[in-house]
Amino acid sequence: MSDENTSLIGALVLGKYRVIREIGRGGMGLVYLAEDIRLGREVALKELVLSRTIQGRDREDVISRFQREARTTSTLNHPNIVTIFDVGEDNKRHFIAMEYLPGNTLKDYLDQGHNFLLEELLDILIQVASALDHAHSKGVIHRDIKPDNVKILQDDIVKIMDFGIAGLESKSSNLTQDGTILGTIAYISPEQLYNSKNVSTRADLFSLGVMMYELFTRKLPFDGDTVGATIIKVMNDLPVSPSKYNPKLPDKIEQVILRCLEKDPMKRFAKAREVMQELLAYKISLSHRELQEPIMDGEIASASRLQKSDTAMAPFRMTAITTGRIKLGKYKLLHLEDDPIRKRIFSDLIKQEGLPFDWMQVDTVAEALQLLGKHDFDFLICDYLLKDGYSDQVLDKARHMPIIVVTSTSHPQTIINLMKKGIVDYILKSNAVDEVKKIIQIIQEKTGDQHLAQVDLEGFEEKSEALVQRTTLETKKQDQIPKCLEFKQILGRSGSAPGEFASPRWVYACLRTHHLLVADTQNGRVQVLDAQGHSKLQILIEEMKAPCAVATSPEGKIYVLDAADALVRVFDGEGKLLESFGGKGDTPGKLVSAFGLAYFNSKIYVTDPEAHKVHVFDQQGMIQEVILNPSESGEFKNPSGIFASDTHLYILDHGLSQVHVLNAAHQQVLIFGKRGTGKGDFVIPKGIAVDREGHIFVTDVLGHRVQIFDREGKWLCAYGKKGVNNGEFNNPESVAISPEGQVFILDRGNHRLQVLEFKRAETCA
């Protein structure tokens, strides 16, 4: 196998990949379909094949870069970037094993003359920009963005290929192969031509602009007959306005393309994220009809059109009634919202303004699904995160109608995923009155109803001020009724079998799956359980020694904090390790100790009791901030337990026996608690959770009880004492609350979970 011309078909490469067949070849080598015989999965195996004219130090340099770039790329973890599994040498032949991606590239679609819908191209480009933003945040520059390197899978997921390796191709290719080189040079940035070693992430944005230009016009902005002519055009010529070739090109898209194509890198967008946000905002501004328009006139869409059934919506259904001589549109609305104040303001403002709406309001996913099965609606106004979980099932069932999502969830990938479900607009929660104004504007724009256009939206603020105050006061009165806990059942026991525990330290209730995730510390694993305690998944890897906390993202990633090495390990929903970050040390991004973990506003928060701080990481594991001083009263002493609601962060400082409540800007809005054994006092508080109504639950490991406070920190009740019987605890370490309101207390010393029910009562012991 040492001869580079020897066929690899049927051979075992790197000791674990059985080569099946050749599936492609390019300027720098061959690509094979192979089977990982250990895991039983198909992989793409890429072999580096260099021209024999490249010898000596140049050859060693290319091989070294090939290996280094492959290892760098393997650290990237993004749904729109091909995953690299392995890199290595076998009998002096060099290979990369990567994710096998069946599907067509953008180049294939261009060659077939495919006439994209505007929505299709926007979705593709948003995903490409999102992938570039992730790579750039890790210091990786692609250097060869072009349609050949963008693959579209059957589920419309975009994958960028050859990350970090593409930059090698121009060095290893034969310069007489004009077709190969021309395909790369046409997309390359001017600064890469001047000095390929002095390239920033903005070079990829230039290439992205070239690709966008070609996708919308079927022409390259810098197209010469030869390599030299193309280079001169890239370096010196201004591009012809793409709208000259495609009069249907929207002005906004042309502006984005031309800014990406600026010769001066500093005049381009600063980050790929900015391109993604521009495209996403533009898409959100369009109607369904506009999104479904083909991007070019005079072409018949080919049979290979991308299937976009998941974004299809039926035409708007309008029913009409006659009031006197005026014919008004009458629209049936389903309002899915679990915030009682927002629900009341929404309904009262509709009544107050006499708007032509019939509406039904529910606050759970289950109720919404029932109504959708029984009634027809013209619009769905829907929160994304409800008390019984995420509303994906509702959005899927309501695809035939216009959907307006109103939520506090702002993560870009979540927004992209929701847009794919066919929502017509996305409103970030600010205040209830502004949200109702935006909803009315959207319905007016989508229907063209002139009665809605005449509504005095500017006068809403003044009219609704008293209404908001009254509604807020009435809602708060409901919270003044005390509640108590009642024992329901025991889950688990001491042991190492599935569903058994050994000194567990953390319990987390996942709103998306309705599962419980338990950091089973002494057993070195995370257990995923259903509400009855049945084991659904065991996350167990050799290097994870003492998992102490766990959280999930809206996209389903599982974050696990390890007390032994202070690493945060990231797993997919099936328990596959994706990446890790953090670790012990005294440099930025490193921890002295590890205790608690929370996912809040697309960031990961880790408490570090011995360093007296909370570390804030982005989703790529890069340190963003360190919270030291939550208030003017001083620094944290020993931050430990941590919980994230939709809008606030709750941090326990067991050294000071205090609860700190921070807003999204990390400003303290509430602090309560002190050392003691009385009502509202703590000995050593470690676990904290908050229910959908704002009640704060705190477990006290040495007080052997759980205490409940209202949203303003007022003590409501306490439950439990030391013991082994039902309702008794031995070091209750953590607490979680399910979407249905069940309370799960992690009874660490007794190696079990206790399930409690929170009930209303006139008195509380």
FINU-606988 format. One line per 8 residues: number of its first residue (from 0); their letters; for each residue x, y, z negated of C-alpha. Coordinates in pm, whole numbers, plus 50000, padded with zeros to 5 digits. Example, Ala and Ser with C-alpha at 12.3 -4.5 7.8 and 13.67 -1.06 7.14 Angstrom:
2
0	AS	51230 49550 49220  51367 49894 49286 $
***
This chain:
765
0	MSDENTSL	50000 50000 50000  50303 50227 50009  50263 50299 50382  50038 50600 50429  49887 50443 50741  49775 50129 50555  49396 50096 50540  49247 50117 50193 $
8	IGALVLGK	48916 49945 50276  48860 49679 50010  49164 49786 49806  49161 49865 49435  49294 50217 49375  49414 50353 49040  49319 50021 48890  48944 50085 48888 $
16	YRVIREIG	48812 50217 49222  48721 49961 49490  48725 50134 49830  48412 50065 50037  48447 50276 50352  48576 50603 50491  48318 50881 50479  48515 51185 50589 $
24	RGGMGLVY	48846 51341 50679  48983 51693 50681  49300 51895 50716  49453 51756 50399  49341 51397 50384  49075 51131 50385  48764 51078 50175  48635 50731 50091 $
32	LAEDIRLG	48323 50594 49930  48438 50377 49641  48293 50194 49340  48411 50247 48985  48424 49879 48886  48421 49963 48514  48112 50184 48513  47939 50046 48821 $
40	REVALKEL	47892 50386 48985  47974 50517 49331  48244 50783 49358  48406 50982 49636  48779 50907 49648  48992 51173 49814  49344 51092 49928  49605 51360 49990 $
48	VLSRTIQG	49763 51294 50330  50042 51536 50425  50204 51597 50760  50546 51430 50786  50686 51773 50874  50633 51877 50511  50930 51733 50324  51155 51797 50025 $
56	RDREDVIS	51065 52072 49780  50766 52186 49989  50617 51838 49971  50673 51813 49596  50517 52155 49548  50200 52064 49740  50163 51737 49545  50219 51916 49215 $
64	RFQREART	49960 52180 49302  49716 51910 49417  49740 51737 49080  49740 52056 48874  49442 52206 49053  49248 51879 49025  49302 51867 48651  49201 52231 48620 $
72	TSTLNHPN	48885 52169 48819  48798 51870 48602  48748 52114 48313  48461 52283 48500  48119 52173 48386  47837 52326 48587  47535 52175 48762  47637 52337 49092 $
80	IVTIFDVG	48002 52223 49092  48111 51876 49197  48238 51677 48900  48594 51541 48909  48640 51215 48721  49003 51124 48772  49332 51216 48940  49636 50997 48981 $
88	EDNKRHFI	49906 50834 49191  49901 50477 49321  50206 50344 49510  50314 50697 49602  49970 50785 49734  49777 51062 49559  49405 51048 49482  49119 51236 49323 $
96	AMEYLPGN	48802 51053 49217  48495 51273 49213  48118 51272 49209  47968 51112 49521  47721 51353 49679  47487 51216 49948  47331 51498 50148  47406 51760 50412 $
104	TLKDYLDQ	47637 52058 50392  47529 52409 50486  47747 52364 50795  47533 52066 50896  47217 52277 50869  47374 52557 51072  47484 52313 51342  47130 52174 51359 $
112	GHNFLLEE	46986 52522 51410  46782 52498 51093  46569 52808 51038  46573 52856 50664  46291 53010 50469  46396 53321 50278  46326 53141 49950  46547 52849 50051 $
120	LLDILIQV	46847 53068 50123  46802 53279 49812  46788 52964 49596  47104 52830 49761  47298 53154 49724  47190 53208 49363  47321 52863 49275  47649 52923 49461 $
128	ASALDHAH	47701 53253 49279  47620 53089 48946  47882 52820 49011  48144 53078 49107  48070 53278 48794  48133 52969 48580  48457 52883 48760  48585 53239 48743 $
136	SKGVIHRD	48516 53249 48368  48755 52953 48340  49021 53122 48552  48961 52902 48858  48941 53062 49205  48800 52850 49487  48986 53026 49774  48785 52854 50049 $
144	IKPDNVKI	48413 52922 50013  48245 52831 50342  47938 52633 50458  48147 52314 50492  48213 52319 50116  47852 52370 50004  47639 52057 49993  47261 52046 49948 $
152	LQDDIVKI	47135 51738 49766  46792 51584 49815  46652 51755 49503  46763 52096 49641  47051 52117 49397  47353 52292 49547  47703 52156 49488  48023 52342 49570 $
160	MDFGIAGL	48300 52102 49671  48681 52120 49684  48711 52360 49392  49070 52464 49336  49193 52221 49601  49080 52416 49903  49362 52665 49863  49604 52389 49953 $
168	ESKSSNLT	49454 52317 50289  49603 52612 50476  49949 52511 50360  49920 52146 50452  49736 52180 50784  49897 52171 51125  49890 52524 51267  49821 52391 51617 $
176	QDGTILGT	49479 52271 51505  49301 52597 51582  48957 52455 51508  49044 52356 51152  49236 52671 51065  48992 52905 51238  48713 52761 51026  48902 52865 50713 $
184	IAYISPEQ	49056 53194 50832  48716 53333 50934  48604 53324 50569  48928 53427 50402  48969 53765 50229  49213 54032 50355  49416 54016 50034  49468 53642 50081 $
192	LYNSKNVS	49614 53713 50423  49846 53981 50284  49965 53776 49987  49801 53442 49907  49958 53439 49559  49808 53773 49460  49440 53682 49465  49164 53763 49215 $
200	TRADLFSL	48817 53618 49174  48687 53890 49408  48843 53700 49698  48573 53436 49653  48309 53710 49670  48443 53819 50010  48415 53460 50135  48064 53440 49989 $
208	GVMMYELF	47976 53755 50182  48104 53601 50507  47896 53289 50443  47585 53496 50366  47638 53696 50686  47657 53375 50889  47354 53216 50722  47135 53518 50794 $
216	TRKLPFDG	47262 53595 51146  47419 53273 51285  47728 53484 51359  48058 53539 51180  48142 53899 51086  48504 53856 51197  48508 53622 51494  48818 53616 51717 $
224	DTVGATII	48898 53378 52001  49224 53274 51838  49369 53251 51489  49562 53574 51544  49261 53764 51675  49052 53650 51379  49320 53755 51130  49338 54103 51288 $
232	KVMNDLPV	48961 54142 51263  48952 54028 50897  49229 54271 50805  49125 54576 51010  48772 54567 51153  48451 54668 50981  48169 54416 51021  47877 54491 51250 $
240	SPSKYNPK	47567 54552 51040  47404 54208 51013  47059 54359 51071  47169 54430 51430  47173 54055 51489  46873 53979 51268  46615 54262 51250  46423 54061 50988 $
248	LPDKIEQV	46712 54083 50743  46590 54258 50425  46771 54581 50340  46860 54452 49994  47031 54142 50132  47226 54352 50383  47348 54577 50101  47470 54275 49901 $
256	ILRCLEKD	47646 54125 50206  47823 54446 50304  47940 54515 49950  48089 54165 49931  48270 54233 50261  48448 54549 50145  48819 54538 50241  48917 54685 49904 $
264	PMKRFAKA	48851 54422 49635  48774 54696 49381  48477 54811 49591  48317 54466 49583  48105 54332 49302  48318 54284 48991  48177 53940 48913  47985 53663 49086 $
272	REVMQELL	47727 53701 48810  47640 54046 48951  47572 53892 49293  47354 53625 49129  47160 53886 48933  47104 54105 49241  46970 53809 49441  46761 53681 49153 $
280	AYKISLSH	46605 54021 49087  46527 54058 49456  46365 53715 49469  46150 53790 49167  46030 54112 49335  45893 53926 49639  45549 53778 49690  45499 53411 49768 $
288	RELQEPIM	45411 53501 50128  45733 53698 50173  45942 53416 50028  45790 53167 50272  45889 53368 50580  46156 53213 50809  46470 53425 50806  46491 53454 51186 $
296	DGEIASAS	46240 53517 51462  46221 53318 51782  46338 52986 51636  46130 52683 51556  46215 52535 51218  46383 52201 51271  46260 51870 51137  46543 51885 50889 $
304	RLQKSDTA	46379 52170 50696  46465 52155 50327  46174 52014 50134  46055 52269 49882  45741 52103 49752  45830 52209 49400  45781 52575 49491  45467 52539 49701 $
312	MAPFRMTA	45163 52736 49582  44815 52740 49719  44678 53075 49838  44537 53297 49564  44180 53200 49482  43961 53504 49430  43602 53502 49312  43391 53814 49342 $
320	ITTGRIKL	43099 53956 49146  42889 54263 49209  42844 54528 48941  42596 54788 49063  42726 54910 49398  43090 54833 49323  43236 54496 49415  43514 54403 49172 $
328	GKYKLLHL	43759 54117 49172  43687 53877 48884  43993 53674 48789  44011 53379 48556  44323 53382 48338  44472 53113 48118  44690 53275 47850  44933 53034 47678 $
336	EDDPIRKR	45095 53214 47383  45157 53111 47020  45233 53457 46879  44904 53562 46711  44982 53933 46738  45048 53913 47113  44735 53705 47168  44518 53957 46986 $
344	IFSDLIKQ	44667 54260 47160  44630 54094 47500  44261 54018 47451  44174 54349 47278  44340 54563 47549  44149 54376 47820  43823 54443 47636  43917 54804 47561 $
352	EGLPFDWM	43993 54882 47927  43700 54683 48066  43930 54486 48296  43771 54233 48537  43921 53926 48369  43773 53614 48222  44035 53457 47999  44099 53163 47772 $
360	QVDTVAEA	44377 53161 47513  44558 52861 47367  44881 52831 47170  45003 52477 47245  45118 52284 47550  44867 52007 47473  44569 52245 47473  44682 52410 47797 $
368	LQLLGKHD	44712 52075 47972  44358 51987 47866  44216 52314 47998  44402 52282 48329  44238 51943 48372  43888 52084 48319  43885 52439 48460  44007 52639 48759 $
376	FDFLICDY	44212 52953 48693  44341 53228 48918  44650 53309 48708  44850 53142 48435  45024 53376 48187  45257 53153 47993  45524 53166 47724  45807 52919 47784 $
384	LLKDGYSD	45875 52811 47426  45565 52713 47229  45512 52565 46885  45486 52214 47032  45775 52248 47277  45868 52395 47615  45590 52455 47867  45746 52268 48162 $
392	QVLDKARH	45454 52023 48180  45209 52311 48203  45412 52484 48474  45431 52162 48674  45056 52105 48649  44978 52467 48744  45192 52478 49060  44883 52547 49272 $
400	MPIIVVTS	44824 52885 49106  45030 53203 49051  45225 53182 48725  45362 53469 48518  45612 53364 48251  45647 53593 47947  45926 53476 47718  46234 53571 47521 $
408	TSHPQTII	46444 53311 47706  46696 53505 47918  46952 53245 48027  47016 53280 48405  47008 52905 48477  46679 52873 48291  46534 53157 48498  46654 52989 48820 $
416	NLMKKGIV	46498 52658 48716  46169 52830 48633  46167 53018 48963  46194 52683 49139  45869 52582 48974  45695 52856 49170  45642 53132 48914  45562 53467 49072 $
424	DYILKSNA	45720 53681 48801  45928 53660 48485  45882 53906 48198  46129 53925 47912  45954 53991 47581  46000 54342 47446  45678 54466 47290  45329 54331 47341 $
432	VDEVKKII	45182 54648 47496  45453 54677 47761  45408 54309 47844  45032 54353 47902  45103 54655 48124  45345 54450 48335  45098 54162 48361  44826 54395 48491 $
440	QIIQEKTG	45069 54551 48742  45171 54207 48872  44810 54089 48912  44724 54414 49092  45021 54375 49328  44940 54011 49403  44569 54069 49460  44556 54422 49599 $
448	DQHLAQVD	44265 54494 49364  44206 54869 49369  44010 54861 49042  44325 54742 48865  44528 55007 49043  44310 55274 48881  44380 55155 48525  44564 55422 48326 $
456	LEGFEEKS	44866 55215 48225  45052 55521 48100  44777 55584 47850  44804 55235 47709  45070 55330 47456  44866 55597 47281  44539 55402 47292  44694 55085 47159 $
464	EALVQRTT	44900 55224 46870  44620 55187 46615  44525 54851 46764  44879 54718 46722  44895 54836 46361  44556 54683 46278  44635 54352 46449  44975 54326 46281 $
472	LETKKQDQ	44821 54395 45939  44544 54139 45987  44790 53875 46104  45021 53932 45808  44726 53886 45570  44699 53528 45690  45057 53468 45578  44978 53578 45224 $
480	IPKCLEFK	44791 53256 45153  45041 53028 44972  45133 52692 45116  45271 52379 44953  45457 52070 45066  45311 51722 45049  45514 51401 45086  45421 51188 45389 $
488	QILGRSGS	45685 50920 45451  46049 50805 45441  46258 50757 45757  46575 50550 45748  46788 50395 45476  47154 50339 45394  47340 50141 45661  47501 50150 46004 $
496	APGEFASP	47229 49997 46224  47019 50220 46452  46786 50427 46236  47006 50385 45929  47237 50652 45785  47557 50698 45588  47587 51041 45422  47414 51232 45705 $
504	RWVYACLR	47467 51609 45703  47240 51767 45963  46895 51719 46112  46772 51912 46415  46425 51909 46576  46439 51941 46955  46141 52138 47084  46186 52012 47440 $
512	THHLLVAD	46184 51637 47371  46014 51632 47029  46304 51415 46910  46508 51442 46592  46885 51460 46620  47073 51352 46309  47445 51404 46248  47511 51064 46086 $
520	TQNGRVQV	47845 51181 45951  47999 50880 45781  47895 50653 46068  48066 50893 46311  47768 50933 46542  47463 51138 46632  47134 50952 46632  46840 51062 46845 $
528	LDAQGHSK	46512 50950 46689  46145 50989 46763  45913 51137 46499  45855 50788 46355  46228 50732 46305  46277 50489 46595  46621 50513 46755  46619 50645 47114 $
536	LQILIEEM	46990 50714 47167  47320 50672 46984  47594 50924 47069  47911 50751 46957  48261 50807 47095  48593 50708 46944  48736 51059 46909  48431 51193 46721 $
544	KAPCAVAT	48501 51116 46354  48266 51324 46138  47979 51496 46322  47834 51753 46083  47591 51961 46291  47398 51938 46616  47191 52167 46841  47053 52162 47195 $
552	SPEGKIYV	47018 52413 47478  46696 52474 47677  46860 52287 47967  46900 51973 47752  47270 51984 47664  47355 51848 47319  47617 52036 47115  47783 51841 46832 $
560	LDAADALV	48019 51995 46574  48282 51764 46422  48400 51846 46070  48719 51639 46119  48873 51829 46411  48638 52134 46426  48564 52068 46793  48227 52136 46951 $
568	RVFDGEGK	48159 51850 47192  47900 51895 47464  47696 51595 47584  47425 51557 47845  47083 51422 47756  47204 51065 47807  47493 51104 47566  47768 51147 47826 $
576	LLESFGGK	48055 51371 47710  48083 51677 47934  48339 51901 47765  48463 52029 47430  48585 52357 47282  48687 52509 46951  48917 52297 46734  49126 52375 46430 $
584	GDTPGKLV	49373 52663 46425  49418 53030 46346  49407 53175 46699  49093 53323 46861  48839 53051 46933  48983 52818 46668  48829 52731 46331  48969 52678 45983 $
592	SAFGLAYF	48666 52467 45883  48339 52360 46044  47992 52336 45894  47690 52465 46090  47588 52507 46453  47311 52696 46638  47221 52782 46998  47093 53141 47023 $
600	NSKIYVTD	47050 53370 47327  47261 53143 47549  47550 53140 47301  47679 52886 47050  47725 52998 46689  47954 52801 46456  47988 52872 46084  48339 52856 45935 $
608	PEAHKVHV	48301 52864 45551  48671 52865 45465  48748 53146 45709  48441 53343 45587  48311 53401 45940  48078 53289 46219  48232 53222 46562  48029 53306 46874 $
616	FDQQGMIQ	48109 53115 47196  47960 53140 47544  47836 52830 47722  48178 52775 47878  48334 52754 47530  48503 53094 47550  48509 53294 47227  48290 53606 47257 $
624	EVILNPSE	48272 53748 46908  48341 53680 46541  48080 53789 46284  48251 53890 45960  48036 54164 45809  47664 54097 45832  47584 54400 45614  47728 54705 45446 $
632	SGEFKNPS	47744 54501 45125  48054 54321 45247  48178 54013 45425  48053 53656 45427  48196 53440 45152  48106 53088 45269  47862 53089 45565  47727 52735 45608 $
640	GIFASDTH	47372 52656 45717  47248 52836 46027  46923 52842 46224  46813 53024 46541  46455 53125 46616  46348 53291 46941  46448 53634 46814  46658 53604 46499 $
648	LYILDHGL	46955 53424 46348  46931 53292 45991  47262 53232 45812  47306 53081 45466  47604 53194 45260  47633 52925 44993  47921 53113 44828  47693 53409 44755 $
656	SQVHVLNA	47367 53207 44745  47212 53443 44999  47014 53427 45322  47113 53674 45595  46873 53740 45883  47028 53902 46193  46867 54026 46513  46997 53961 46864 $
664	AHQQVLIF	47246 54249 46828  47382 54084 46510  47243 54363 46296  47117 54255 45956  46741 54299 45916  46690 54105 45592  46892 53967 45301  46761 53781 44997 $
672	GKRGTGKG	46860 53529 44732  47095 53509 44434  47268 53250 44220  47038 53084 43965  46777 52817 43902  46461 53028 43890  46201 53099 44156  46378 53209 44473 $
680	DFVIPKGI	46725 53144 44326  46983 52905 44470  47263 52698 44321  47430 52580 44642  47201 52640 44946  47309 52448 45257  47011 52388 45491  46778 52640 45654 $
688	AVDREGHI	46495 52630 45910  46206 52855 46010  45864 52748 46135  45669 52912 46417  45482 53135 46168  45805 53273 46023  45817 53077 45696  46176 53020 45585 $
696	FVTDVLGH	46270 52680 45436  46593 52651 45234  46738 52332 45084  46952 52356 44769  47195 52063 44740  47264 52107 44368  46917 52233 44286  46780 51916 44459 $
704	RVQIFDRE	46482 52103 44600  46348 52292 44900  46210 52644 44862  45982 52831 45100  45977 53206 45165  45762 53425 45387  45910 53617 45681  46000 53907 45450 $
712	GKWLCAYG	46190 53687 45205  45913 53671 44945  45917 53343 44749  45614 53119 44810  45686 52783 44650  45941 52515 44563  45927 52137 44595  46133 51845 44469 $
720	KKGVNNGE	46369 51738 44191  46665 51504 44155  46584 51135 44196  46535 50842 44433  46156 50826 44449  45933 50975 44717  45954 51354 44705  46277 51344 44503 $
728	FNNPESVA	46617 51433 44644  46986 51373 44591  47174 51658 44761  46925 51766 45031  47170 51895 45292  46956 52005 45585  46600 52075 45697  46423 52078 46033 $
736	ISPEGQVF	46067 52154 46142  45902 51979 46436  45684 52161 46691  45384 52004 46517  45489 52156 46183  45624 51845 46013  45908 51921 45772  46209 51685 45774 $
744	ILDRGNHR	46443 51701 45474  46779 51531 45515  46829 51360 45178  47203 51306 45213  47278 51135 44882  46991 50889 44935  47091 50832 45303  46744 50904 45441 $
752	LQVLEFKR	46499 51155 45587  46187 51257 45400  45889 51377 45602  45671 51642 45437  45364 51836 45539  45328 52209 45476  44974 52283 45354  44781 52592 45252 $
760	AETCA	44691 52621 44885  44582 52888 44640  44866 52809 44397  45210 52662 44434  45419 52505 44158 $
***
